[in-house]
Amino acid sequence: MKEESYFKQVDPLCSLDTGESPAAGPREQGEGQARGLRPPREGTCVGTLALCRAGPRGGSAKLRGLSPGAGRSAGRKWRRRAGGRAAAGRSGRRRSGRAEPAVLLSDAPPARTAVAMSSVSPIQIPRRLPLLLTNEGVLLPGSTMRTSVDSARNLQLVRSRLLKGTSLQSTILGVIPNTPDPASDAQDLPPLHRIGTAALAVQVVGSNWPKPHYTLLITGLCRFQIVQVLKEKPYPVAEVEQLDRLEEFPNTCKTREELGELSEQFYKYAVQLVEMLDMSVPAVAKLRRLLDSLPREALPDILTSIIRTSNKEKLQILDAVSLEERFKMTIPLLVRQIEGLKLLQKTRKHKQDDDKRVIAIRPIRRITHIPGTLEDDDEDEDNDDIVMLERKIRTSSMPEQAHKVCVKEIKRLKKMPQSMPEYALTRNYLELMVELPWNKSTTDRLDIRAARILLDNDHYAMEKLKKRVLEYLAVRQLKNNLKGPILCFVGPPGVGKTSVGRSVAKTLGREFHRIALGGVCDQSDIRGHRRTYVGSMPGRIINGLKTVGVNNPVFLLDEVDKLGKSLQGDPAAALLEVLDPEQNHNFTDHYLNVAFDLSQVLFIATANTTATIPPALLDRMEIIQVPGYTQEEKIEIAHRHLIPKQLEQHGLTPQQIQIPQVTTLDIITRYTREAGVRSLDRKFGAICRAVAVKVAEGQHKEAKLDRYDVAEGEGGREHILEDAKPESISDTTDLALPPEMPILIDFHALKDILGPPMYEMEVSERLSQPGVAIGLAWTPLGGEIMFVEASRMDGEGQLTLTGQLGDVMKESAHLAISWLRSNAKKYHLTNASGSFDLLDNTDIHLHFPAGAVTKDGPSAGVTIVTCLASLFSGRLVRSDVAMTGEITLRGLVLPKEDLRGKEILLVIRNVSR
């Protein structure tokens, strides 16, 4: 009977779920010892340790393990030692093995328990306890807490004490709050908190991810005080003094009189707090019964662990050893909780009876929420934002279809709780719909004369492009509702395609937005993501319209020939609707899912070549070729635009540096070989940096000389300065005086700054013998000159071609030799033996230098014919002439559309000199 009454007293406290962790009670599946527990595997439960019946002397008891095969013989031995099988069987049937979601209450009446405990001697915890150091929470007697163990000493405690122990005493630990455990054994123990809680380890769960650790479910038994720390390694062990009693306090009138009004006041507030909650919730009903069944002396610790309190307040309750002090500290916490519930009931909206539900006792963050705090202010601001958003939707000028969608979405947003992920997505969607420029546009400047002046000032040459822009302005002046054209500037890098697009926007008075398409391989970048995906957003077209704020900007689609293709779709195919004048008035972005009019947008695409643009996309654009610049055009561009820009960037003035046109021509011919002017601009930057160094050094030395002159003119030191004057003058003559301004950049200065010339004009030297001619080759980076060399030797009439030639150029070589053989008599062409049959006992080797570079194209026929004619006639080809064009078998030369694209600026004018 004594053993049974002790079990009744301790078991409700051990099974109390405070909300610190998921409720878990000890599950009994059989009696016997738990032996040989293995180290935990990842995600496995090591074991559940349950407090069993104590012996008559309060000594050790055995464990109940989870495994049903723990052995019945050990249980029988324990029952014989505990004082009889019948009593043990009755107490063993007390627990059903269920894990209750909240507090588990004993079914035994309090009167029977009190009578049973009247003759029990005080139950003591062991004098020596292993210490578990925690820094996360505070465990109070009668409460349950789940804590993580991952430090060195705590891990050793679990492995050596809990996993290998077989007695009840091995499961009792001393939990020290507010004390962090050092990360390694080498570190010393920190100062320990004076008061701790003796706890029973109910459950141990181990895992190896992300690192080895255990999770303990521990139940507080009583307070203790550390007397002396006996050892620190492998885990701390201390001699302790028990401060609370473990036996059941007699619930009699005599005890109530001793506690006096303080106990009655605490009990009244506790009952009031519980009755304010919904009694239909099982956890609340069991808590109400617990208030009547447990002694008043145990209630302060239990209620403190249930209601919302901070760790600091729990530490104060733990340190309060006196019952009177404990009651005094707990009553204000109950009063605060009750006041918070009252305020919540006043401000909460009345809902239907089915919706009345208590949010349990532990998560009091909502229950104790007081109006007027920051959370309420945030909710008010959100409501105000929704009202403002709704007002913007009503006053916006969006089309009717888009307006209907926005009204529908704002209604859904009002009914949606803010915690839902879709709330933010819907709100962002509505904000984007409001910010889009549905009907907002800018007024075009249609003054053709002013536009021509502006284009001429910004760009030199480019006559075809300027002509097209002026034509658009003229037609727009005659017809207001003209759709924006789709232009595509094709040309080598550095010729100013992007800057021309910016100048077009400036000329029209429109907003400008650049979209870089190089490397884009996802069609969602163009058409947007669907709103069903996480992190969805509109495409670049809609984002650009939101950025500029008008519906008729100039969009520059840069590098349209470098679009990629991947599993996420083809962005070039997504551009078909954008760049089609007959379809883009009804462009639908996947994110908006509403049509947007793009017909007023002026799209300008840029590309280096049309070979990599899909034919369907190329068909929708108006191609405007932007060829490379000639030498004369580069010189004009350099002195009109590049040099003034570089002087401004480097802080120089025309009075400090002069670059004549002869020097500019040397830079163009000897240091750069490009179609555009980008490399030329960098060379001017290098020259300006070198001059800036000279100018800065000169100013520094001038300042030194000025200081010397001031010191020389001071009174009272004239006799000293006169003696030192010759030496000072000789010193200043050694200084490098600042150069005379302006600094003239000639060929010698150019060689000193930029180094030796990178390209030498050795064309006249390479054409010093027959059988060599010059052709012109086109690349996406601009035009290049190409030499063709031929030689003949005795053989069997074979034609050898080398130089990584394509099929077209091989056919051109065969055409050339066939035409020459058929016209050998007409032009007096003979082989080495004097025969008009050019291949009679003669082999011909035709070579194109730079053999590692693949070459092909329909423009080398004339050059090959000229080279072979020079070989067979023995006459030299002019060194100042380069050729391009294809031939036919009848000797016709096919015309070439644009010779500037062949970079005629490199066609060596006067290089024979």
GULUM-818744 format. One record per residue (C-alpha): x, y, z. Coordinates in steps of 0.2 Angstrom, whole numbers, plus 5000, padded with zeros to 4 digits. Example, Ala and Ser with C-alpha at 12.3 -4.5 7.8 and 13.67 -1.06 7.14 Angstrom:
2
506249785039/506849955036/
This chain:
913
500050005000/501450125004/502250084987/500650114978/500350284986/502050344981/501750294963/500150394964/501050544970/502450544958/501650484942/500450634939/501950754940/503050644929/501650634916/501250824916/501450904898/501851084900/501951124881/503851134882/503950994870/502650864862/501750774875/502550604879/502150494893/503150334898/502450184888/502550024898/502549874887/503249744899/504149734916/505949694918/507649774917/508249874902/510049804898/511349834885/510649984876/511650024861/512250194855/510950274845/510750264826/510150414816/508350454820/508150304832/507350314850/508550244862/507350204876/505950264887/506350264906/504850264917/504750294936/504250134944/503650084962/504950124975/505450004989/504850015007/506450115011/506450224996/507850134989/508250094971/507050024959/507149944942/506750014924/505349974913/506049954895/505149974878/505649804872/504349674877/505749544878/506649624893/506249464903/504949414915/506149334927/506949504932/505149574935/504749424947/506349454957/505949634959/504149604964/504749484977/505949614984/504649744983/503549664996/502349554987/501649514970/499849564973/500249744977/501449754962/500149684950/498949814956/500149964953/500649894937/498949894930/498750074935/499450134918/498750094901/500350144891/499450284882/500350454879/499050584884/499050744874/499050854890/499150824909/498850644915/497850634931/497850494944/496150404946/496450374965/495550484977/496550604987/495950545004/496550365001/498250434996/498350545012/497950395023/499250295014/500650425016/500350455034/501550325039/502850345026/504650405030/505350555019/505950495002/507750554998/508650584981/510450514980/511750624989/512850614974/512050674957/512850684940/512450864933/511650904917/512051084912/510751174902/510651344895/508951344885/507551324898/507251304916/506551144923/505351164938/504851014950/503250934943/503550994924/504250904909/505550974897/506350914881/508150964880/509550934867/511250864872/512750894860/514150954871/515550844877/515150824895/513350804893/513550674879/514750574891/513450584904/512050514893/513150374887/513950324903/512450354915/510850334906/511250214892/512250094903/511350114919/510049984925/509350054941/508150194945/509550284953/510550294936/509050384928/509050524941/510050684936/510350854943/509850984930/510751144932/509951294923/510651454916/512451364914/513151324897/514151174895/515951194887/516151134870/517651024874/518350934888/519851044889/518851194894/518451224913/516751214920/515851384921/515151444938/513651334942/511951394947/511651374965/509951294964/509551144953/508151024949/508350834952/507550754937/507050584930/507550544912/506050474904/506550454886/508250464877/508250494858/509850494848/510350554830/511850574820/511350714809/511950854807/513050794821/512950664835/511750724849/510350654860/508650724865/508150694883/506350704890/506550744908/505350764922/505750874938/505650794955/506250914968/507451054971/509251034978/510751144982/512551104977/513651074992/515251024983/515850984966/516650814967/517350794950/517250884933/517750744921/517150644911/515550734917/515250844933/514650754949/514150854964/513650824982/511950894984/510750934998/508850904995/507751054998/506050994994/505050835000/504550704988/503150624998/501450684996/500950835007/499450795018/497950895012/497150935029/496351075037/497951095048/499051125033/497851255026/497851355042/499751355042/499851415024/498451545028/497751675016/499151665004/498751484999/496851524997/497251674987/498351574975/497051444973/495751564969/496751644955/497251474948/495451424948/494851584940/496251564926/495651394922/493851434922/494151574909/494651444897/493551324887/493151174898/492651064883/494551054879/495150894888/496850974893/495851114902/494650994911/496150884917/497051034923/495451084933/495450914941/497250924945/497051084955/495950984967/496950824968/498650894970/499250974986/499351164986/501251164989/501551084972/500451204962/501651354961/502951254951/501751174940/500751324935/502251434933/502851304920/501151304911/500751494910/501851614899/503351664909/505151704904/506651604909/507151744921/505551724930/505651534931/507451554938/506651664952/505351534956/506651394956/507751494968/506251524980/506551384992/505251455005/503451405001/502851575006/504051664995/503551544981/501751594983/502051774983/503051774967/501851664958/500251764962/500751914951/501051804936/499351724938/498551904939/499451954924/498851804914/497051834920/497152024914/497751974897/496351854895/495051984900/495752104887/495751974874/493951934877/493452114876/494352144859/494051984851/492651974838/491251854843/491251704832/490051554830/490051424844/490951294833/492351414831/492651434849/494251344853/495551374866/497351384859/497951274874/498751344889/500551354884/500651454868/500051614877/500851734863/499051764856/498151754873/499251884881/499252004866/498752174872/498052304860/499052454856/500652354854/501752344839/500852194832/499152284832/500052434824/500752324810/498952244807/498252424806/499552474794/499252314783/497352354783/497752534778/498852474764/497452364758/496252504758/497452614749/497752474736/495852454733/495752644731/497152644718/496252504708/494652594707/495452754701/496752674689/496452684671/496852504667/495752404654/494052334659/494752154659/496252194670/495052294682/493952144684/495452034688/496052154701/494352174709/494251984711/495951974718/495752114731/494152024737/495151864740/496551964748/495352034761/494751864766/496451784767/497451774783/499151864782/500051704787/499651614771/501051614758/499851664745/499451824754/501051904749/501051844731/499251914728/499752074736/501352094725/500252054710/499052184714/500352314717/501152274700/499552294691/499252464699/501052524695/500952474676/500752614664/499252554655/498752724647/500252834653/501352894638/502553034633/502353154619/503553134605/504553274598/504253274579/505353414574/506353334560/507653474558/508053474577/508153274576/509353284561/510453404571/510453304587/510853144577/512353224568/513053294584/512953124593/513553014579/514653034564/514252944547/512852804549/511852894535/510752744532/510252734550/509952914552/508852914537/507752774544/507452874560/506953034551/505752934540/504952864555/504753044563/504053104546/502752974545/502252994563/502053174561/500753134547/499952994556/499752994575/499252814578/500752734569/501352574577/503152564583/504352484570/505452334575/507252384570/508752274570/510552354569/511752224563/513552264563/515252224571/515652274589/516152444593/515252534579/513952614591/512352514589/511852534608/512352714609/511252744593/509752674601/509952794616/510152934604/508552884595/507652884612/508353064615/507853124598/506053064600/505953124618/505552954625/506152844639/507552724636/507752554643/509052424639/508752234640/510352124639/509851964630/511551884629/511551714637/509751714641/509051534640/507451534649/505851584640/505151644657/506451794656/505351854642/503551794646/503751784665/503351644677/501551584681/500951634698/500851454704/502651444706/503651504722/504651654718/503651694702/503951864694/503551954678/504651944662/505852074657/504652164646/503352204659/504752244672/505452364660/503852454657/503652464676/505352544677/505152674664/503352714669/502652744652/501952634638/502852704623/504752694628/506152644617/506652464621/508452414616/508552224615/510452204615/511352054608/509851964601/510951844591/511651774607/510051704614/510251524621/509151374622/508851254636/507551134644/506651294651/506151334633/506751444619/506751634623/506951674604/505251594601/504551694616/505151854607/504051814592/502551884600/503452034607/504252084590/502752054579/501852214575/500252124572/500252024588/501152134602/499552244604/498952094614/500452034623/500051914638/501351894651/501151734661/501351824677/499951954673/498851834663/498051994656/498452064639/499552224638/499752334623/501552344617/501152424600/501752594605/503452534610/504852564598/505952404599/507752414593/508752254593/510652234590/511652094583/513352054577/512751934564/511051874557/511751694555/511251644573/509551724573/508151604570/507351644553/505551664560/506251794572/507351874559/505751894547/504852004560/506252134561/506852264549/508752234546/509852394545/511652354542/512852464552/514552434544/516252464550/517152634549/518452694536/520052774542/519352944538/517852914548/518852844563/519853004563/518353114563/517553014577/519153014587/519253204587/517453244588/516953124602/518253004609/519653124613/518553254622/517753114632/519353044637/520053214642/518553244653/518653074661/520553104666/520353284671/521353354657/521053504646/521553544627/522853664634/523753524642/523753394628/523653394609/523453234598/523653284580/522753194566/524353114560/524553034577/522752974577/523052894560/524652804567/523552734581/522252674569/523452584557/524752524569/523952494585/522152444581/521352334568/519552334571/517852384563/517352494577/518152614588/518152534605/519952484605/520452654598/519552734613/520552624625/522152684617/521652864619/521352824638/523052754640/523852914632/522853024644/523352924659/525152944654/524953124652/524053144668/525553074677/526653204669/525553344673/525253284691/527153274694/527453444686/526153524698/526953444713/528653514708/527953684705/527253684722/529053644729/529753784720/528453904726/528853854744/530653884741/530254064734/529254104749/530654054761/531854154751/530854314753/530654304772/531454444783/532754404796/533554264786/534254354771/536054324776/535754144778/534854124761/536154224752/537454104757/536453954752/535754024736/536953954724/536753784731/534853794730/534853854712/535953704707/534853584716/533253654707/534153634690/534253444693/532353434696/531353384681/530453544677/528653534671/528553514653/527953654642/526053654639/525253574629/526053404628/526153354610/525853174606/526953124591/527652954585/529052954598/527852984612/526652864605/527952724605/528452764622/526752754629/525952614619/527452514615/528052454598/526752454584/525652294585/525352294566/526552334553/526152364535/527252234526/526052204511/527252274498/528552154505/527452004504/526952054486/528752054480/528551894469/527251824457/525851714464/525251814479/523651914480/522652004493/520851964497/519552034509/518751924522/517151954533/517051904551/515751954565/517052064573/517352154556/518352144540/520052074538/521352064523/521851884518/523351834507/523251704494/524851614489/525151494475/526651394468/526951274454/528151124452/528350974441/527050844443/525550764436/524250904435/523550894453/522851044462/523251054481/522251164493/522751204511/522251324524/520651244532/519551294517/517651254516/516751174502/516351344494/518151404493/518751234486/517451254472/518051434469/519851364467/519251234454/518251364445/519751484444/520951354437/519651294424/519351474418/521151504417/521451344407/520151384395/520751564392/522651534393/522951574375/521951734376/522951804390/524651714385/524751604401/525951464400/526651334412/528551314415/528751214399/527951344388/526351254385/524651334386/523951184395/524351244412/524251074421/525350984409/526650904419/526351034432/525651024450/524851184458/524851214477/523651354483/523751404501/522851524512/523951574527/523351564545/523051374542/522251344559/520851464555/519351394546/518951494530/517451484519/516251604509/515751654492/516951794489/518651724486/518451684467/519251844460/520651834472/521151654467/521051694449/522151844451/523351744461/523451604448/523551724434/525051814442/525851644445/525751594426/526151764419/527551804430/526851974434/526652054451/524952104459/524852284464/525152294483/523752434485/522352334479/521252204487/519852104479/518252024484/516851944474/516451774466/516651714448/515751604437/516351474424/516051604411/517151724419/515851844426/516151924443/514651924454/514252094462/514552124481/513252224490/514252314503/516052334502/516152424518/515752274527/517352204520/518352334530/519052424515/519852544528/521152404529/521352384510/522952474512/522952634504/524652684498/525452544507/526652504492/527652654498/
